[in-house]
Amino acid sequence: MKFLKIIAAATMAATALGMGSCDDSKSYAELLNDEAHYINNFLADNIIVADVPADTIFETGKDAPYYKLDEDGNLYMQVIDAGTKDNKVKTNELIYFRFMRYDMRSYDSSTQTFSSSWGNEDDLSLVNTSFRYQNYQLATSAQWGAGIQTPLNYLPVDCEVNLVVKSRYGFTDEEANVVPYLYHLRYFRSKI
């Protein structure tokens, strides 16, 4: 009987410790608030346009504004190069892309730089990345999230953009982490 009381006391102590550690972690709502803060911190250093131009003729270049692509502010796009006119993507077309993504939590507004980045933009030894445009039934397309494909709704295949992506529109296996990223993206058609 005394042994059972010791086990019960130890179980209660372990449970109390476990509950205490939960207080140190953030709730999903708090993570979403943090995400909004990181994005706003970055966007405060840039020009923002609240709507996509009706004629989809965007200002271009490294000093171009960031265009809000959706009502909820999940995606913001800066067009570096608008690509070749009439080079539009087709539904289910195989599109390759090169990217560099910057963790927006690492953005330093005093230097306007990021301390954390990763991607295949400059490293040709990394695996090619691709998706089938608007075909989210394929895991190979869906894994990248909806955000990566969105610029092609407005621009030709050979465009180059910077894209602010909230976590729910980013890599599907990272959505629960609630980390926003800035992506530098270039798109290509298969040469075959």
C-alpha positions in Angstrom: 0.0 0.0 0.0 2.8 2.4 0.9 4.4 1.5 -2.5 1.3 2.5 -4.3 1.2 5.9 -2.4 4.8 6.5 -3.5 4.0 5.8 -7.1 0.8 7.9 -7.0 2.8 10.8 -5.5 5.5 10.4 -8.1 2.9 10.4 -10.9 1.3 13.5 -9.5 4.7 15.3 -9.3 5.5 14.3 -12.9 2.1 15.6 -14.0 2.6 18.8 -12.2 6.0 19.3 -13.7 4.6 18.6 -17.2 1.8 21.1 -16.7 4.3 23.6 -15.5 6.3 23.3 -18.7 3.2 23.9 -20.8 2.9 27.3 -19.2 6.3 28.1 -20.8 5.2 27.3 -24.3 3.0 29.6 -26.4 -0.5 28.9 -27.5 -1.3 28.7 -31.2 -3.1 32.0 -31.0 0.1 33.6 -29.5 2.2 32.1 -32.3 -0.1 33.6 -34.9 0.2 37.0 -33.1 4.0 36.6 -33.2 3.8 35.7 -36.9 1.8 38.9 -37.7 4.4 40.9 -35.7 7.3 39.5 -37.7 5.6 40.2 -41.0 4.6 43.7 -39.9 8.1 44.4 -38.7 9.5 43.5 -42.2 6.7 45.3 -44.2 7.2 48.5 -42.1 10.6 48.9 -44.0 8.9 48.5 -47.4 6.3 50.2 -49.5 3.0 48.3 -49.5 0.2 48.5 -52.1 -3.1 47.2 -50.7 -4.4 45.8 -54.0 -3.1 44.0 -57.1 -3.3 46.4 -60.1 -6.5 45.8 -62.1 -4.4 45.4 -65.3 -1.8 43.2 -63.5 1.0 45.5 -64.6 3.2 45.6 -61.6 6.0 48.0 -60.7 9.3 46.0 -60.9 12.7 46.0 -59.4 14.4 45.7 -56.0 12.7 48.9 -54.9 9.2 48.0 -56.1 6.4 47.9 -53.6 5.0 44.7 -52.0 1.5 44.0 -53.3 -1.0 42.5 -50.9 -2.3 39.4 -52.7 -5.2 38.5 -50.5 -7.7 40.1 -48.3 -6.3 38.6 -45.1 -2.7 39.6 -45.7 -1.4 36.0 -46.0 0.8 36.8 -49.1 2.6 39.9 -50.2 4.5 40.0 -53.5 7.3 42.2 -54.8 8.0 41.8 -58.5 11.7 41.8 -59.3 11.2 40.8 -63.0 7.7 40.5 -64.5 8.9 37.9 -67.1 7.9 37.6 -70.7 4.5 38.7 -71.8 2.2 35.9 -73.0 4.3 33.2 -71.3 1.4 32.2 -69.0 1.3 29.0 -67.1 -1.3 26.3 -67.9 -3.2 24.3 -65.4 -1.4 21.1 -64.3 1.8 22.3 -66.1 5.1 21.1 -64.6 6.9 24.2 -63.3 10.4 24.1 -61.8 11.4 26.8 -59.3 14.6 28.0 -57.5 14.2 29.7 -54.2 15.9 31.1 -51.2 13.7 31.6 -48.1 14.5 33.8 -45.2 13.1 33.2 -41.7 11.2 36.4 -40.9 11.9 35.9 -37.2 15.6 36.6 -38.0 14.9 39.9 -39.6 16.9 42.9 -38.2 15.1 46.1 -39.1 18.2 48.2 -38.2 20.3 46.6 -40.9 17.3 45.3 -43.0 18.9 41.9 -43.2 18.1 38.3 -42.3 20.4 36.0 -40.3 18.7 32.8 -41.2 18.1 31.5 -44.8 18.0 28.3 -46.8 17.2 27.2 -50.3 18.4 25.9 -53.7 18.7 29.3 -55.4 22.5 29.2 -55.8 23.3 25.6 -55.1 22.8 23.4 -58.1 23.7 20.3 -56.2 20.4 20.5 -54.3 17.4 18.6 -55.7 15.2 20.3 -58.3 12.0 21.7 -56.9 8.8 21.6 -58.9 5.0 21.5 -58.8 2.1 20.9 -61.1 0.4 24.3 -61.3 -2.9 24.3 -59.4 -2.8 20.5 -58.9 -2.9 20.1 -55.1 -4.0 16.5 -55.4 -0.4 15.6 -56.0 1.7 15.4 -52.8 4.7 16.7 -54.8 2.8 19.9 -55.6 0.9 20.3 -52.3 4.1 19.9 -50.1 5.2 23.4 -51.1 2.0 25.0 -50.0 -0.3 27.3 -52.0 1.8 30.4 -51.6 4.7 29.3 -53.8 2.3 29.0 -56.8 0.3 32.2 -56.3 2.6 34.6 -58.2 1.9 32.6 -61.4 -1.8 33.6 -61.1 -0.6 37.1 -62.1 2.7 36.8 -63.9 4.4 34.8 -66.7 6.4 31.6 -66.0 9.8 33.3 -66.2 9.1 35.9 -63.5 11.2 36.6 -60.4 9.6 37.7 -57.2 10.0 38.2 -53.5 7.0 36.7 -51.6 6.1 37.1 -48.0 4.3 33.9 -46.9 2.4 33.3 -43.7 2.9 29.8 -42.4 -0.5 28.5 -43.5 0.4 29.1 -47.1 4.0 27.7 -46.8 5.5 24.2 -46.7 2.7 21.9 -45.5 4.9 19.9 -43.1 5.9 23.2 -41.3 2.5 24.8 -41.0 2.2 24.0 -37.3 5.5 25.8 -36.5 3.9 29.1 -37.4 7.0 30.6 -39.0 6.6 33.2 -41.7 9.1 33.3 -44.5 10.2 35.7 -47.2 10.9 33.7 -50.4 13.0 34.8 -53.4 11.5 32.8 -56.3 12.3 32.2 -59.9 10.2 29.9 -62.1 11.1 27.8 -65.1 9.5 25.5 -67.6 11.0 22.1 -68.3 13.4 22.1 -71.3 12.4 18.6 -72.3 
